[in-house]
Amino acid sequence: MIDLIIWLAQNILLAFYNFAYALFNPGLWLDWSNKESLMRFIYYGGSVEFFFVLFTTFLVLTGIGMWKNSFMWGMVRGLEGFANTIGRFAAWAGLIMVIQQIIIIFMQRIFTAAEIGVGFGSVFSKDVSWWAEELKLYNAMIVTLCVSYTFVQGGHVRVDLVYSAVKFRTKRVIDMLGSLLFMMPVAIITWMYGWYFLWRHLVVPNPSASDTLERLLLKSRALRWNVETIGFSPNGFNAYFLFKVLLVAYAGLVFLHAIAFFYRSYLEWKEGEESEGKYLDKDKLGDEDAELVANIH
C-alpha cells in the first residue's frame, strides 16, 4: 500500500515536469516531419505520463473549483458548451445521410448510373457502392460526436431502479460516483484501445501499447505512413481509418463530459435544488414543434 502511494505521489509530481517539458519543447512531439517526433507523439498519447498529466490537471482544477465555485461553474459551462457545439455541428450528418441515400436511390434505380460524381472542374467520382457504404461514416459521426451533446440535452435512455426514489442530494452523489467510477474509466480504456488501434492502421512498423519509448524510437528508423485504404468490397468505401479517428474522438468527448458532469453534480449537491439545471444550455422546440410533440404523446 505504501509503495502504491509513493508511486502515485511520484507520478503526480512528475506530471508537472512532463507537462512543462512538453509545452516548452513542442518540436520533440509535434514535428511530424521527424520520424522520432511522430513516434514520441504516438507513445505519449497512450502513456502513463499522459494519464498522470490529465489526472493531475483534474486534481488541480477540482481543488481550485472547490475553493472558488464560480471557477468550477465556468468550467462546466465551457465543457458543456464545447459538447453542444460539436454535437450540433455533427448532427447535420443525419441530414446529409438522408439526402445522399435519396440521391443513391434515384441514380441507381431510375438513371441506372454506375458512378456518382461531386464537384466542379475537378470532379470526385466514385462507384455507387462506395457512396452507399460511406453512409456508415455519417452514422458513426452521429454516434461518436453527438454522445456528450445528447448527454447534456438529457437524451440518453437510463434504467432507473433507485435514482427517482432518493433525495436530491443523494442523486447528485450517485451522479458524482457514476462519473468517477464508470464514465471516466470506460473512456480511458476505450482511449487506450482506440489510440493504438488507430495508429496501427496509419503507420508501419505497428506501434503497440506494450512498447517502451526506446523501442518505439528504434522502430522510427523504418517508420512510414501506411494509411488503411482497404474496403469490404472492390469498389466500396475505403477510408475505414476514419472510424478509428472517431473512436478516439468519442473517448475524448466522453472523458471531458465526465469531468463536466462530476463538477455539475458536485455544485448542485453543494448549492441545493435551486441550482438544478443552472446554466444548462438545452435546445428548445419552437411552438409548432412543441405542439406536434404534445399531440404525438
C-alpha positions in Angstrom: 0.0 0.0 0.0 2.8 2.4 0.9 4.6 1.5 -2.4 1.4 2.4 -4.3 1.1 5.7 -2.5 4.7 6.6 -3.2 4.3 5.6 -6.9 1.2 7.8 -7.2 2.9 10.7 -5.5 6.0 10.4 -7.7 3.9 10.3 -10.9 1.8 13.3 -9.8 4.9 15.3 -9.1 6.5 14.3 -12.4 3.3 15.3 -14.2 4.2 19.0 -13.6 7.6 18.5 -15.1 6.3 16.4 -18.0 3.7 19.0 -18.9 6.1 21.9 -18.7 8.7 19.9 -20.8 6.2 19.1 -23.5 4.8 22.6 -23.5 8.2 24.3 -24.0 9.6 21.6 -26.4 6.8 21.1 -28.9 9.2 20.2 -31.7 10.0 16.9 -29.9 6.5 15.6 -30.5 4.7 17.8 -33.0 7.3 18.0 -35.8 5.9 15.0 -37.7 8.5 15.5 -40.5 10.8 14.0 -37.9 10.1 10.3 -37.5 11.3 10.2 -33.9 9.0 13.1 -33.1 6.0 11.2 -34.6 6.8 8.1 -32.6 7.0 10.2 -29.4 3.6 11.6 -30.2 2.2 8.1 -30.6 3.9 6.8 -27.4 2.8 9.7 -25.2 -0.8 9.7 -26.5 -1.3 6.3 -24.7 1.3 6.6 -22.0 1.2 6.6 -18.2 2.9 10.0 -18.3 0.0 11.5 -20.4 -2.6 9.9 -18.0 -1.0 11.5 -14.9 -0.8 14.9 -16.6 -4.5 14.7 -17.2 -5.1 13.2 -13.7 -3.0 15.9 -12.0 -4.7 18.7 -14.1 -8.1 17.3 -13.0 -7.0 17.4 -9.3 -5.6 20.9 -9.5 -8.7 22.3 -11.3 -11.0 20.5 -8.9 -9.2 21.9 -5.9 -9.4 25.4 -7.4 -13.1 24.9 -8.2 -13.9 23.7 -4.7 -12.3 26.8 -3.3 -14.0 29.1 -5.8 -17.3 27.7 -7.1 -17.6 30.4 -9.8 -14.5 29.0 -11.4 -16.0 25.5 -11.4 -19.2 26.8 -12.9 -17.1 28.4 -15.6 -15.5 25.0 -16.4 -19.0 23.4 -16.5 -20.3 26.0 -18.9 -17.2 25.7 -21.1 -17.2 21.9 -21.3 -20.9 21.7 -21.8 -20.7 24.4 -24.4 -18.0 22.5 -26.2 -20.1 19.3 -26.2 -23.1 21.2 -27.5 -21.1 22.9 -30.3 -19.6 19.7 -31.5 -22.9 17.8 -31.3 -25.0 20.4 -33.0 -22.5 20.6 -35.9 -22.1 16.8 -36.2 -25.9 16.3 -36.1 -26.1 17.7 -39.6 -24.5 14.5 -40.8 -28.0 13.0 -40.3 -29.5 15.3 -42.9 -26.6 14.7 -45.3 -27.1 10.9 -44.8 -30.8 11.1 -45.8 -30.1 13.3 -48.8 -27.3 11.1 -50.0 -29.4 8.0 -49.7 -32.2 9.6 -51.8 -29.6 10.5 -54.5 -28.2 7.0 -54.5 -31.7 5.5 -55.0 -32.5 7.9 -57.8 -29.2 7.4 -59.6 -29.2 3.7 -59.2 -32.8 2.8 -59.7 -34.0 5.5 -62.1 -31.0 6.6 -64.0 -29.1 3.2 -63.7 -25.8 5.1 -63.1 -22.7 3.1 -62.1 -20.9 6.2 -60.6 -21.8 9.4 -58.8 -19.5 12.5 -59.2 -19.4 15.5 -57.0 -17.6 18.8 -57.7 -17.0 21.4 -60.4 -14.0 21.2 -62.7 -12.1 18.5 -60.7 -14.9 16.0 -60.1 -14.7 13.5 -57.3 -16.3 10.4 -58.8 -16.8 7.0 -57.1 -18.9 3.9 -57.7 -22.4 3.9 -56.3 -21.5 1.2 -53.9 -18.8 3.4 -52.5 -21.3 6.2 -51.7 -23.7 3.6 -50.2 -21.1 2.2 -47.8 -20.0 5.7 -46.9 -23.4 6.3 -45.3 -22.0 4.3 -42.3 -19.5 7.1 -41.7 -22.3 9.6 -41.2 -24.0 7.2 -38.8 -20.7 6.8 -36.9 -20.2 10.6 -36.7 -23.6 11.0 -35.1 -23.0 8.3 -32.6 -19.5 9.3 -31.6 -19.5 13.1 -31.9 -23.1 13.7 -30.5 -22.7 11.4 -27.5 -21.8 14.2 -25.0 -24.2 16.6 -26.6 -27.0 14.1 -26.2 -26.0 13.7 -22.5 -26.2 17.5 -22.0 -29.6 17.5 -23.6 -30.8 14.6 -21.4 -31.5 12.4 -24.4 -29.8 9.2 -23.3 -32.0 6.3 -22.1 -31.4 5.3 -18.5 -32.7 2.4 -16.5 -33.9 3.8 -13.2 -34.3 1.4 -10.2 -33.2 3.6 -7.3 -32.5 7.1 -8.6 -36.0 8.5 -8.7 -36.8 7.4 -5.2 -33.9 9.1 -3.4 -33.5 12.7 -2.3 -32.0 15.5 -4.4 -28.5 15.5 -2.8 -28.4 11.7 -2.9 -29.0 11.8 -6.6 -26.1 14.2 -7.0 -23.8 11.8 -5.0 -24.9 8.9 -7.3 -24.1 11.1 -10.3 -20.6 12.0 -8.9 -19.8 8.4 -8.3 -21.1 7.4 -11.7 -18.9 9.9 -13.5 -15.8 8.8 -11.4 -16.3 5.1 -11.3 -18.0 4.4 -14.7 -17.7 7.2 -17.2 -14.0 8.1 -16.7 -12.6 4.5 -16.5 -14.6 3.4 -19.6 -13.4 6.5 -21.5 -9.8 5.8 -20.5 -10.0 2.1 -21.5 -11.6 3.0 -24.8 -9.0 5.6 -25.5 -6.1 3.2 -24.7 -7.6 0.6 -27.1 -8.6 3.1 -29.8 -5.3 5.1 -29.8 -3.1 2.2 -30.7 -5.9 0.7 -32.9 -5.8 3.9 -34.9 -2.1 4.2 -35.3 -1.7 0.5 -36.3 -3.8 1.5 -39.4 -1.8 4.6 -40.2 1.9 3.8 -39.8 4.3 0.9 -40.0 6.0 -0.7 -38.1 2.9 -1.1 -36.0 3.2 0.5 -32.5 2.0 -1.4 -29.5 0.8 -0.4 -26.1 3.5 -2.7 -24.6 6.3 -0.9 -26.5 8.6 1.3 -24.4 9.6 4.8 -25.7 13.1 3.5 -26.5 11.7 0.6 -28.6 9.4 2.9 -30.5 12.3 5.3 -31.2 14.2 2.3 -32.7 11.1 1.4 -34.8 11.1 5.0 -36.1 14.1 4.3 -38.3 11.8 2.2 -40.5 8.7 4.4 -39.9 6.5 5.3 -42.9 2.9 6.2 -43.4 0.6 3.3 -44.4 -2.9 4.7 -44.2 -5.6 1.9 -44.4 -7.4 2.1 -47.7 -8.9 -1.4 -47.9 -12.7 -1.7 -48.4 -15.1 -4.6 -47.7 -15.8 -4.7 -51.4 -13.7 -4.0 -54.5 -15.5 -0.7 -55.3 -16.7 0.0 -51.7 -15.8 2.7 -49.2 -12.1 2.5 -48.5 -11.4 5.1 -45.8 -12.2 3.0 -42.7 -9.3 4.6 -40.8 -11.8 7.5 -40.2 -13.8 5.2 -38.0 -10.7 4.7 -35.8 -10.3 8.5 -35.6 -13.9 8.8 -34.5 -13.4 6.1 -31.8 -10.6 8.1 -30.3 -12.7 11.3 -30.5 -15.6 9.6 -28.8 -13.4 8.5 -25.9 -12.0 12.0 -25.5 -15.5 13.6 -25.6 -16.9 11.1 -23.0 -13.9 11.8 -20.7 -14.3 15.5 -20.9 -18.0 15.4 -20.3 -17.4 13.0 -17.3 -15.5 15.9 -15.8 -18.2 18.4 -16.6 -20.9 16.0 -15.2 -18.9 15.5 -12.0 -18.4 19.2 -11.5 -22.1 20.0 -12.1 -23.2 17.2 -9.8 -20.9 18.5 -7.1 -22.0 22.1 -7.4 -25.7 21.1 -7.4 -25.1 18.9 -4.4 -23.4 21.8 -2.6 -25.8 24.6 -3.6 -29.1 22.6 -3.3 -32.1 22.2 -5.5 -32.2 25.8 -6.6 -29.1 25.2 -8.6 -30.5 22.3 -10.6 -30.0 22.9 -14.3 -28.1 26.1 -13.7 -26.5 27.5 -16.9 -27.7 24.4 -18.7 -28.0 25.2 -22.4 -30.7 22.8 -23.7 -32.2 23.0 -27.1 -35.9 24.2 -27.1 -38.5 23.3 -29.6 -40.5 26.0 -31.4 -44.2 26.5 -30.6 -45.2 24.4 -33.6 -42.7 21.6 -32.8 -43.8 21.6 -29.2 -47.4 21.3 -30.2 -46.6 18.5 -32.6 -44.7 16.6 -29.9 -47.6 17.1 -27.4 -50.0 15.7 -29.9 -47.9 12.7 -30.5 -47.7 12.0 -26.8 
